[in-house]
Amino acid sequence: KAVFFHRIANFFSIAKFDLLGRMISQLSRFLTGIEIHPKAKIGKNLFIDHGMGVVIGETSEIGNNVTLYHMVTLGGISPSIKSDEQRNIKRHPTLMDNVVVGSGAQILGPVIVGKNAKVGANAVVTKDVPENAVMVGIPAKNVGTATEEFKPYAVTEESKETDK
């Protein structure tokens, strides 16, 4: 439901009806417990599992076949000084295709999480993540390589074929 509402809110936001986009976004937040900024960019097959408390910030970009668990934050850096000047710059994360983010993880700032990367539960990511990395801890550290058998929920053999 939250992604459906986001697509509508995003449409109005792009069409310069920001207030209507924000109203739809807030309705979605009330109904689902998931906060997605209307200007966030979301690809195909985003799967939010037990989504309560998920926050996706304004300049976040999410690729295809991404899975987010509950309490995940894709947050920005705080614009404490000259905040008006920071409104039109990239402040939130970019998640490439096939990323899985565990419950409670925080991905903060304009970092890039590479394709097929996995971010463990409660990890705090503040630096770029390479493709196929497994990140855990506070601060998050790369502890291995994501394996083929660990896939986002949205990825099926059919979706792999249609994404080509």
C-alpha positions in Angstrom: 0.0 0.0 0.0 2.7 2.5 0.9 4.5 2.2 -2.4 1.1 2.6 -4.2 0.4 5.8 -2.3 4.0 7.0 -3.0 3.5 6.6 -6.7 0.5 8.9 -6.5 2.2 11.4 -4.2 5.3 11.4 -6.4 3.2 12.1 -9.5 1.7 15.2 -7.9 5.0 16.3 -6.5 6.6 16.1 -10.0 3.7 18.0 -11.4 4.5 20.8 -8.9 1.4 20.1 -6.7 3.7 19.6 -3.7 1.0 20.2 -1.1 -1.2 17.5 -2.5 1.7 15.2 -2.7 2.6 15.8 0.9 -1.0 15.3 2.0 -1.2 11.9 0.2 2.2 11.0 1.8 0.9 11.8 5.3 -2.3 9.8 4.7 -0.1 6.9 3.7 2.1 7.3 6.8 -1.1 7.3 9.0 -2.5 4.2 7.3 0.8 2.2 6.9 3.3 3.4 9.5 5.7 3.9 6.5 7.0 7.4 5.7 8.1 7.9 2.1 8.9 11.4 0.9 6.9 12.3 -2.3 10.1 13.2 -4.1 12.0 9.9 -3.3 12.7 7.9 -6.5 11.7 4.2 -6.3 12.3 1.5 -8.9 10.3 -1.7 -9.6 9.5 -4.4 -7.0 10.3 -2.5 -3.8 9.3 -4.9 -1.0 8.9 -3.5 2.5 8.5 -6.4 5.0 6.7 -5.5 8.3 7.2 -1.9 7.3 6.3 -0.1 10.5 8.8 2.7 11.1 10.4 2.7 7.7 11.5 6.2 6.6 12.7 7.0 3.1 14.0 10.6 2.7 13.4 13.2 0.0 16.5 12.6 -2.2 16.6 8.8 -1.6 16.9 6.7 -4.8 16.0 3.0 -4.7 16.7 0.6 -7.5 14.8 -2.5 -8.6 14.1 -5.5 -6.5 15.1 -4.0 -3.2 13.9 -5.4 0.2 13.6 -3.2 3.3 12.7 -4.6 6.7 10.9 -2.7 9.6 12.5 0.4 11.2 14.9 1.0 8.3 15.9 4.7 7.8 17.2 6.1 4.5 18.1 9.4 6.1 19.7 12.6 5.2 22.4 14.6 6.7 21.0 17.4 9.0 21.0 20.8 7.3 21.7 22.8 10.4 23.5 25.7 8.8 22.0 27.5 5.7 19.4 24.8 5.4 17.7 26.6 2.5 20.9 26.1 0.4 20.8 22.3 1.1 17.3 21.7 -0.1 18.2 21.0 -3.7 21.3 18.9 -3.1 21.6 15.1 -2.7 21.3 14.4 1.1 20.0 10.8 1.2 21.2 7.4 0.2 21.0 5.6 -3.2 20.3 1.9 -3.1 21.2 0.1 -6.3 19.4 -3.0 -7.6 18.8 -6.2 -5.5 19.8 -4.6 -2.1 18.5 -6.1 1.1 18.4 -3.9 4.3 17.9 -5.6 7.6 15.5 -4.4 10.3 16.6 -1.3 12.2 19.4 -0.4 9.8 20.2 3.3 9.3 21.8 4.4 6.0 22.7 8.0 6.4 23.8 10.7 4.0 24.4 10.7 0.2 26.0 7.3 0.2 25.7 4.6 -2.5 24.9 1.0 -1.6 26.1 -1.1 -4.5 24.1 -3.8 -6.4 23.4 -7.0 -4.5 24.7 -5.6 -1.2 23.2 -6.8 2.1 23.0 -4.5 5.1 22.6 -6.3 8.4 20.0 -5.5 11.2 20.8 -2.4 13.1 23.9 -1.5 11.1 24.7 2.1 10.6 26.0 2.9 7.1 27.7 6.3 6.6 30.1 5.4 3.7 29.6 3.9 0.3 29.0 0.2 0.1 30.6 -1.9 -2.7 28.6 -4.3 -4.9 27.9 -7.7 -3.3 29.1 -6.6 0.2 27.7 -7.8 3.5 27.7 -4.9 5.9 27.2 -5.2 9.7 27.8 -3.3 12.9 28.1 0.3 14.1 29.7 1.8 12.1 29.0 -0.8 9.4 31.9 -2.8 8.2 32.2 -5.2 5.2 32.4 -8.7 6.5 32.0 -10.8 3.4 30.4 -11.3 0.0 26.7 -11.7 -0.6 25.8 -15.2 -1.9 23.5 -16.2 -4.6 21.1 -18.0 -2.2 20.5 -14.7 -0.2 18.1 -12.8 -2.4 15.7 -9.9 -2.0 12.1 -11.1 -1.7 11.1 -9.3 -4.9 13.5 -11.2 -7.1 12.1 -14.3 -8.8 13.3 -16.1 -11.9 10.6 -14.3 -13.9 11.6 -10.8 -12.7 15.2 -11.5 -13.6 14.1 -12.2 -17.2 12.0 -9.1 -17.4 14.7 -6.8 -16.0 17.1 -7.7 -18.8 
